[in-house]
């Protein structure tokens, strides 16, 4: 597939232009509504045409594929109703514009997860496995980062960090049933800290090859071939487009063998994620403890943030982002993962396995949100990995 190019509205005169513009608006509104309410899987030619009150053929003449519909919705609805307001909120907080009550109120609007916000999150998540869509969305985000850079290098770093943190928080808060007032308060206090830059210091080069994860090994599961094949397919094509037949062929086994061990594609995906998470938590904690001992908590956090954004981690990031997107529409998926994470952390001695309070849940989510936002932005702004993140981590984690 070539790069996405959304055609301009024809400039010819008469009723045809009016009809074309009307149909375009109907399609865009329908796409945003379906994305926000039902998600990516249920947003296609047939569902959009039905919701817009148009024929399927009208959409097929306008868009070559669903990816072009998503790109058009992003450019015509999400940039104005999501991206530009997000840019305004970040600059408002970092430059002391307006009173604190207004800043909190504007930030809280994003946590209300309106249709335009939910549709934007679906498209942002889809960019992890749709490279052409990723390229187009990146073209709308990178100018915001460049504009921040024109103020100063320090402002650019703080702007990008705020952008990542808010995106990560939205990704998690959409799936979790959290106290929204606590989320707004916690997020605002972190972002407010960044009004004044921290120290810029060099971030040491380290061996972070453990982040690449490696394949799931036989010691973790006797069905490691299927688990690895599932993660590979989901990272490249997304969950919806990764069929059980495709996964079985990638693993070199029959589809019958897949179903003999896993009753559904979702069960297979969750089993693969759990194997990956158990390994990841263990090695990440070991590395972070080592870096904290050598460089302190602020620099250790900067190292982890930088390493999460390396280009060769695209596959791992895509899987994690796809899981979060699924969890927005399947509460059972999120609860199963939460239970597994709690048990794993207790087994590793990080927690005692107790049921967390509402405050604890928000604090944990905000800690994770930083790396999640970095995962999303990593594919949209490749140079973000070169930023001196100690400017922000020295303020927050020192």
C-alpha positions as CSV (number, residue, x, y, z in Angstrom):
1,X,0.0,0.0,0.0
2,X,1.3,3.5,-0.8
3,X,1.3,6.5,1.5
4,X,-2.2,7.8,2.4
5,X,-3.4,10.8,0.4
6,X,-6.9,12.1,1.1
7,X,-8.3,13.8,-1.9
8,X,-9.5,17.4,-1.6
9,X,-13.2,18.2,-2.1
10,X,-13.8,18.9,-5.8
11,X,-14.0,22.6,-6.5
12,X,-16.5,22.4,-9.3
13,X,-19.7,24.4,-9.0
14,X,-23.3,23.3,-8.4
15,X,-25.3,20.8,-6.5
16,X,-22.7,18.0,-6.9
17,X,-20.3,19.9,-4.6
18,X,-22.9,20.4,-2.0
19,X,-23.9,16.7,-2.1
20,X,-20.2,15.6,-1.9
21,X,-19.6,17.8,1.1
22,X,-22.7,16.7,2.8
23,X,-21.8,13.0,2.3
24,X,-18.3,13.6,3.5
25,X,-19.6,15.2,6.7
26,X,-22.0,12.3,7.2
27,X,-19.2,9.7,6.8
28,X,-16.9,11.6,9.1
29,X,-19.5,11.9,11.9
30,X,-20.4,8.3,11.5
31,X,-16.8,7.2,11.7
32,X,-16.1,9.2,14.8
33,X,-19.3,7.8,16.5
34,X,-18.6,4.2,15.6
35,X,-14.9,4.5,16.7
36,X,-15.9,6.0,20.0
37,X,-18.7,3.7,20.8
38,X,-17.8,0.3,19.2
39,X,-14.1,0.6,18.4
40,X,-11.9,-0.1,15.5
41,X,-13.3,-3.7,14.8
42,X,-16.8,-2.4,14.2
43,X,-15.8,0.6,12.0
44,X,-15.8,-0.6,8.4
45,X,-17.4,0.2,5.0
46,X,-20.7,-1.5,5.9
47,X,-21.1,0.0,9.4
48,X,-20.1,3.5,8.4
49,X,-22.3,3.5,5.3
50,X,-25.3,2.3,7.4
51,X,-24.7,4.9,10.2
52,X,-24.3,7.6,7.6
53,X,-27.4,6.6,5.7
54,X,-25.4,6.1,2.5
55,X,-24.7,3.2,0.2
56,X,-21.6,1.0,0.6
57,X,-20.6,1.9,-3.0
58,X,-20.5,5.6,-2.2
59,X,-17.8,5.0,0.4
60,X,-15.9,2.6,-1.8
61,X,-15.7,5.3,-4.5
62,X,-14.5,7.9,-1.9
63,X,-12.0,5.7,0.0
64,X,-9.8,2.8,-1.2
65,X,-9.8,1.2,2.2
66,X,-10.7,1.6,5.9
67,X,-7.3,3.1,6.6
68,X,-8.2,6.1,4.4
69,X,-11.4,6.6,6.3
70,X,-9.5,6.7,9.6
71,X,-7.0,9.1,8.1
72,X,-9.8,11.4,6.8
73,X,-11.6,11.3,10.2
74,X,-8.3,12.2,12.0
75,X,-7.6,15.1,9.7
76,X,-11.1,16.6,9.6
77,X,-12.4,15.8,13.1
78,X,-9.6,14.8,15.5
79,X,-7.0,17.4,14.8
80,X,-9.4,20.3,15.5
81,X,-11.4,18.6,18.3
82,X,-8.6,16.7,20.1
83,X,-5.1,17.6,19.0
84,X,-5.4,21.3,19.0
85,X,-7.2,21.5,22.4
86,X,-4.5,19.2,23.8
87,X,-1.8,21.5,22.5
88,X,-3.6,24.5,24.1
89,X,-3.9,22.8,27.5
90,X,-0.2,21.8,27.6
91,X,0.9,25.3,26.7
92,X,-1.5,26.8,29.2
93,X,-0.1,24.7,32.0
94,X,3.6,25.2,31.1
95,X,3.3,29.0,30.5
96,X,1.2,29.8,33.5
97,X,-1.7,31.0,31.3
98,X,-5.0,31.3,33.1
99,X,-5.8,30.5,36.8
100,X,-5.1,27.1,38.2
101,X,-8.9,26.4,38.4
102,X,-9.2,27.0,34.7
103,X,-6.2,24.8,33.9
104,X,-7.6,21.9,36.0
105,X,-11.0,22.3,34.3
106,X,-9.5,22.2,30.8
107,X,-7.4,19.2,31.7
108,X,-10.5,17.5,33.2
109,X,-12.4,17.9,29.9
110,X,-10.0,15.3,28.3
111,X,-10.7,12.8,31.1
112,X,-14.5,13.1,30.3
113,X,-13.6,11.0,27.2
114,X,-16.0,12.7,24.7
115,X,-16.6,11.1,21.3
116,X,-13.9,13.1,19.6
117,X,-11.4,12.0,22.3
118,X,-12.3,8.4,22.1
119,X,-12.2,8.3,18.3
120,X,-8.7,10.0,18.4
121,X,-7.5,7.4,20.9
122,X,-8.7,4.6,18.7
123,X,-6.8,6.1,15.7
124,X,-3.7,6.7,17.8
125,X,-3.7,3.1,18.9
126,X,-4.2,1.9,15.3
127,X,-1.1,3.7,14.2
128,X,1.0,1.1,16.0
129,X,0.1,-1.5,13.4
130,X,-0.9,0.6,10.4
131,X,2.3,2.3,9.1
132,X,0.7,4.5,6.5
133,X,-1.8,5.8,9.0
134,X,1.1,6.3,11.5
135,X,2.9,8.4,8.9
136,X,-0.1,10.7,8.3
137,X,-0.9,11.2,12.0
138,X,2.8,11.9,12.6
139,X,2.7,14.7,10.1
140,X,0.1,16.5,12.3
141,X,1.9,15.9,15.6
142,X,5.5,16.7,14.7
143,X,4.7,20.4,13.9
144,X,3.5,20.8,17.5
145,X,6.8,19.5,18.8
146,X,8.7,21.7,16.4
147,X,6.7,24.7,17.6
148,X,7.6,23.9,21.1
149,X,11.3,23.5,20.1
150,X,11.3,27.0,18.6
151,X,10.7,28.4,22.2
152,X,13.7,26.5,23.7
153,X,15.1,23.0,23.9
154,X,14.0,22.8,27.5
155,X,10.4,23.8,26.6
156,X,10.4,21.2,23.8
157,X,11.4,18.4,26.2
158,X,8.8,19.5,28.8
159,X,6.1,19.8,26.1
160,X,6.8,16.3,24.7
161,X,6.8,14.9,28.2
162,X,3.4,16.5,29.0
163,X,2.0,15.3,25.6
164,X,3.1,11.7,26.3
165,X,1.9,11.8,29.9
166,X,-1.6,13.0,29.0
167,X,-1.9,10.5,26.1
168,X,-0.8,7.6,28.4
169,X,-3.2,8.7,31.1
170,X,-6.1,8.8,28.6
171,X,-5.2,5.3,27.3
172,X,-5.3,3.8,30.8
173,X,-8.2,5.9,32.3
174,X,-10.4,4.9,29.5
175,X,-10.1,1.2,30.4
176,X,-10.0,1.5,34.2
177,X,-12.9,2.6,36.5
178,X,-10.9,5.2,38.4
179,X,-11.9,8.2,40.5
180,X,-11.7,10.9,37.9
181,X,-11.2,13.7,40.4
182,X,-8.1,11.9,41.8
183,X,-6.8,11.3,38.3
184,X,-7.1,15.0,37.4
185,X,-5.5,16.1,40.6
186,X,-2.6,13.6,40.3
187,X,-2.0,14.4,36.7
188,X,-2.2,18.1,37.1
189,X,0.3,18.1,40.0
190,X,2.8,16.2,37.9
191,X,2.4,18.5,34.9
192,X,2.5,21.7,37.1
193,X,5.9,20.5,38.3
194,X,7.3,20.9,34.8
195,X,6.7,24.7,34.6
196,X,10.3,25.1,35.7
197,X,12.9,23.1,33.8
198,X,15.1,20.6,35.7
199,X,18.8,20.1,35.1
200,X,20.0,18.9,31.8
201,X,22.6,16.2,32.2
202,X,23.9,13.4,30.0
203,X,22.0,10.1,30.1
204,X,24.5,7.2,30.2
205,X,24.4,4.5,27.5
206,X,23.4,1.2,29.0
207,X,22.7,-2.4,27.9
208,X,18.9,-2.4,27.6
209,X,18.6,-5.3,25.2
210,X,16.4,-7.1,27.8
211,X,13.6,-4.8,26.6
212,X,13.5,-6.6,23.3
213,X,12.1,-9.5,25.3
214,X,13.1,-12.3,23.0
215,X,10.8,-15.1,22.2
216,X,8.7,-16.9,24.8
217,X,10.7,-20.0,25.6
218,X,9.5,-23.6,26.2
219,X,10.1,-23.2,30.0
220,X,7.4,-20.6,30.1
221,X,4.9,-22.6,28.0
222,X,4.7,-25.8,26.1
223,X,2.8,-23.8,23.5
224,X,5.4,-21.2,23.0
225,X,5.3,-21.4,19.2
226,X,1.7,-20.4,19.2
227,X,2.2,-17.7,21.7
228,X,5.1,-16.1,19.8
229,X,3.2,-16.4,16.5
230,X,0.2,-14.6,18.1
231,X,2.3,-11.7,19.4
232,X,4.0,-11.4,16.0
233,X,0.7,-11.3,14.0
234,X,-1.0,-8.9,16.4
235,X,1.9,-6.5,16.3
236,X,1.9,-6.4,12.5
237,X,-1.8,-6.5,11.7
238,X,-3.7,-5.8,14.9
239,X,-5.9,-8.2,16.9
240,X,-9.0,-8.0,14.6
241,X,-7.0,-8.7,11.4
242,X,-4.9,-11.5,12.9
243,X,-6.9,-14.7,12.2
244,X,-6.4,-18.0,14.0
245,X,-5.5,-19.5,10.6
246,X,-2.8,-16.9,10.1
247,X,-1.4,-17.4,13.6
248,X,-1.4,-21.2,13.2
249,X,0.4,-21.0,9.8
250,X,3.0,-18.6,11.4
251,X,3.6,-21.1,14.2
252,X,3.9,-24.0,11.7
253,X,1.0,-25.9,13.2
254,X,-2.6,-26.7,12.3
255,X,-5.5,-24.5,13.2
256,X,-7.0,-27.6,15.0
257,X,-4.0,-27.7,17.3
258,X,-4.5,-24.1,18.2
259,X,-8.1,-24.7,19.2
260,X,-7.1,-27.8,21.1
261,X,-5.1,-25.7,23.5
262,X,-6.9,-22.3,23.3
263,X,-10.7,-22.0,23.0
264,X,-10.5,-18.6,21.3
265,X,-8.1,-16.1,19.7
266,X,-8.6,-13.9,22.7
267,X,-7.5,-16.6,25.1
268,X,-4.4,-17.2,23.1
269,X,-3.6,-13.5,23.0
270,X,-4.0,-13.1,26.8
271,X,-1.9,-16.2,27.5
272,X,0.8,-14.7,25.2
273,X,0.6,-11.4,27.0
274,X,0.8,-13.0,30.4
275,X,4.0,-14.8,29.5
276,X,5.5,-11.6,28.1
277,X,4.5,-9.6,31.1
278,X,5.9,-12.0,33.7
279,X,9.3,-11.9,32.0
280,X,9.1,-8.2,31.4
281,X,8.3,-7.2,35.0
282,X,11.2,-9.4,36.3
283,X,13.9,-8.0,34.1
284,X,12.7,-4.4,34.1
285,X,12.7,-4.3,37.9
286,X,16.2,-5.8,38.0
287,X,17.5,-3.2,35.5
288,X,15.8,-0.3,37.2
289,X,17.1,-1.2,40.6
290,X,20.6,-1.4,39.1
291,X,20.4,2.0,37.4
292,X,19.0,3.6,40.5
293,X,21.9,2.3,42.5
294,X,24.4,3.6,39.9
295,X,22.8,6.9,38.7
296,X,19.9,7.8,41.1
297,X,16.2,7.5,40.5
298,X,15.9,10.6,38.2
299,X,18.5,9.5,35.7
300,X,17.3,5.9,36.0
301,X,13.8,7.0,35.0
302,X,15.2,9.0,32.1
303,X,17.1,6.0,30.9
304,X,14.0,3.8,31.0
305,X,11.9,6.4,29.2
306,X,14.6,6.8,26.4
307,X,15.0,3.0,26.0
308,X,11.2,2.5,25.7
309,X,11.3,4.6,22.5
310,X,14.0,2.8,20.6
311,X,12.8,2.0,17.0
312,X,13.6,-1.7,17.3
313,X,10.9,-2.1,20.0
314,X,8.0,-1.3,17.6
315,X,6.7,-4.9,17.8
316,X,6.6,-5.0,21.6
317,X,5.0,-1.6,21.8
318,X,2.3,-2.5,19.2
319,X,1.2,-5.5,21.2
320,X,0.9,-3.5,24.5
321,X,-1.0,-0.7,22.8
322,X,-3.3,-3.2,21.1
323,X,-4.1,-4.8,24.4
324,X,-5.1,-1.5,25.9
325,X,-7.3,-0.8,22.9
326,X,-9.1,-4.1,23.4
327,X,-9.5,-3.4,27.1
328,X,-11.5,-0.2,26.3
329,X,-14.3,-2.4,24.9
330,X,-13.8,-5.6,27.0
331,X,-13.9,-5.1,30.8
332,X,-13.2,-8.8,31.3
333,X,-9.9,-8.4,29.4
334,X,-8.7,-5.6,31.6
335,X,-9.8,-7.4,34.8
336,X,-8.0,-10.6,33.8
337,X,-4.8,-8.6,33.1
338,X,-5.1,-6.7,36.3
339,X,-5.5,-9.8,38.3
340,X,-2.4,-11.4,36.6
341,X,-0.4,-8.2,37.2
342,X,-1.3,-8.1,40.9
343,X,-0.4,-11.8,41.3
344,X,2.9,-11.3,39.4
345,X,4.0,-8.3,41.4
346,X,3.2,-10.1,44.6
347,X,5.2,-13.1,43.5
348,X,8.1,-10.9,42.7
349,X,7.9,-9.3,46.1
350,X,7.0,-5.8,44.9
351,X,3.6,-5.8,46.6
352,X,1.8,-8.0,49.1
353,X,-1.1,-8.7,46.8
354,X,-3.6,-6.6,48.7
355,X,-6.5,-4.9,47.1
356,X,-5.4,-1.4,46.4
357,X,-7.2,1.7,47.5
358,X,-8.6,4.3,45.0
359,X,-5.6,6.5,45.7
360,X,-3.2,3.7,45.2
361,X,-4.8,2.7,41.9
362,X,-4.5,6.2,40.5
363,X,-0.8,6.5,41.6
364,X,0.0,3.2,40.0
365,X,-1.8,4.2,36.8
366,X,0.0,7.5,36.6
367,X,3.4,5.7,37.0
368,X,2.6,3.4,34.1
369,X,1.1,6.2,32.0
370,X,4.5,7.8,31.4
371,X,5.9,4.7,29.6
372,X,2.6,4.0,27.8
373,X,2.5,7.6,26.4
374,X,6.2,7.1,25.3
375,X,5.2,3.9,23.5
376,X,2.5,5.7,21.5
377,X,4.7,8.7,20.6
378,X,7.7,6.6,19.8
379,X,6.3,5.7,16.4
380,X,5.0,9.2,15.7
381,X,8.2,11.2,16.6
382,X,11.3,9.1,16.2
383,X,13.6,11.9,17.4
384,X,11.9,12.0,20.8
385,X,14.4,9.3,21.9
386,X,17.2,11.9,21.5
387,X,15.7,14.4,23.9
388,X,17.5,15.1,27.3
389,X,14.8,13.7,29.5
390,X,16.7,14.4,32.6
391,X,15.2,17.9,32.3
392,X,11.9,16.5,33.4
393,X,12.8,13.4,35.3
394,X,15.1,15.5,37.6
395,X,12.0,17.5,38.6
396,X,9.7,14.5,39.1
397,X,11.8,11.6,40.3
398,X,14.8,13.1,42.1
